[in-house]
Amino acid sequence: MEVPAGLVYGFLFCWAGYTAVVASLAELVSVAPTARGQYHWTFEPAPFRYRKFVSYITGWQVVCAWQADLAAIFYLGGTIIQGLIVFNYPKYDFQRWYGTLLLWAVIVIGGIFNTLLARLLPFVEARILITHCVGFFVVLILLIYLRPHGSAHDVFAQYLTLGNYSLRLS
């Protein structure tokens, strides 16, 4: 089992970077607590001359990010369903446009559930939270006890150079 050290150190590096981002956002939130979010936090520290423009651009970036995020979530949901079908039924005739239909099915089901069946959201979300937490520990325990384990050298000192260049650590 190969676990390159870059994965471990990359994870730690990303964790430290995101900690800095969260700390800076926490500082902004503590200075200007508001429900308006990013465009307000952009407005406050910006130079007076550019406040409205920068806040406007930030607001539109947030809207575009929401739309892209939802599109990615629905696409992922549809393709995961199609992947499960392909995995469980080998004779399934895989077509890309089926994935598009499944994407639209996920959108319709999500829309119906969040509008017409909104009263069921707390019940379903509580069950999903329990399932998520239990599933996390089940997967973690199974991975820890059933997978082959690498040595400490494999985890902390093995670097894979798959780009055909030499790696010299000195």
N, C-alpha and C positions, 0 to 999 in steps of 0.2 A: 504494500500500500504506500503510494507516494503522496506525501503531504509537503509541498514545497514551503520553505521558510518565508518566501515572499507573501504567501497567503496570510500567515500569522502576523508578520510585521506590517503588511498592508492594512490589515484589519485594525491593528493598533494605531497606525498613522491616521486612518480615516476616522476612527473613534475620537482621537485627540482633535482633529480638525472640526468635526461636527460639534464637539463639546465647546470649542471656541465660538462657533456660529450660534449655538443655543445660548451661551453666556452673553453674547452681544445682543441677541434678541431679547433676552430676559432683562438686560439693562434698559433697552428701549421701552419695554413694557412697563417696567417699574417707574420710569420717568413720565410716561404718557399712557396710563391705562385707559384703553378704549376698546370698543367692539368694532371699530372701523378698520382695524388691521393695518396691512402693509402701506396702503396709500396715506394713512394718517401718520405713520411712523416715518414715511419719506417726507411728508410735508413739514413736520416739526423741525428737523435739523437742517433742512435745505436752506440755501441763501434766499432771502426774501424775494429777490427778483425772479427766481426759478421755481418757487414753491408750487405754484399751480400747475405748471407744465410737467414737472417731475412727478408730482402726485397723480396727474392725469395719466401719464405714461405707465406708472406703476399700477394703477387701477386696471388699465387695459391689459397689462401683462398678466395680472392675476386672473382676469376673466378668460383670457386665452389659455392660461395654464389649467383652469378648471375644465374647460372644454376638451383640451388635449388629454387631461387625466381621465375624464369620463370616457372618451373615445377609446383610450388604451385599456381601461377596465372592462368595458363591454367587449372589445375585441379579444382580450385575454380570456374572459369568461366563455365566449363562443368557441374559441380554439381549444380551450381546456376540455370542454364538453366533447368536441369533435375528437380530440386526442384520446379521451377515455373510451369513446366508441370504437376508434381504430384499434386501441389496445385490447379491448375485450371481445371484439368481433372481427377477426382477421379477414373474413370474406366481405367486409364492408367496402363498398366502392367509394373511395375517398375522392371527393371533388372539392376544389377550393370554394366554389360558390355556395356549397353547403355551409361552410364556415361563416359566410356572409349572412345566410339565413339564420344561423344560430346566433350570430351577433344581434340581429334584429329581434329575435325571440327573447334574448336576455334583456334588451332595452325595453321591450313591451312588458315583460314580467316585472322588471324593476319599476317601471312607471306605474303599473297597476298596483303593485304592492305598496309603493310609497304614497299613492293618492287614495285609492279606494279602500285599501286594507291597512291604512296607517295606524288604526287602533291596535293592531296586532304587533306593531314594531317592538314595544318593550318586552313582550313575551318572547318573540323570536330572537331579539338581540341578547337577552339573558341566556337563552339556550345556546346560542352561538358562542357566547363568552365562555360558558362552561365547557362546551365541546372543544374550543380552541385551547383552553388551559390544560384540559385533560390530554388532548392530542399532543400538545407540546411535550409533556412529560413522557407519554408513551413512546413517541419517536425518539426523544433524547435517551431514554433508558435502553430502548432497543439498539440504538446506534452505539451506545457505550459498551454494552455487554455482548452484542452479537457480531460486531464488525472486527476484523483483524486490527491490531494496534501497531503503530509504527514506533520506532525507537525515538528517544529524545533528539538524537542527531538528525533523524529524518524530519522532525517537526521544526526544529529551530535552526538547523544549519544546512539543509539540502536546498540548493537553488537550481531550478530547471531553466536552462537557457535554450529555449526552443526557437530562437531567432537566428541561429547559426552564427553567433558571435561568442567570443570567449568572455568569461566572467572571472575577473581576478580580484579576489578579496585579499588585501594585504594590510 
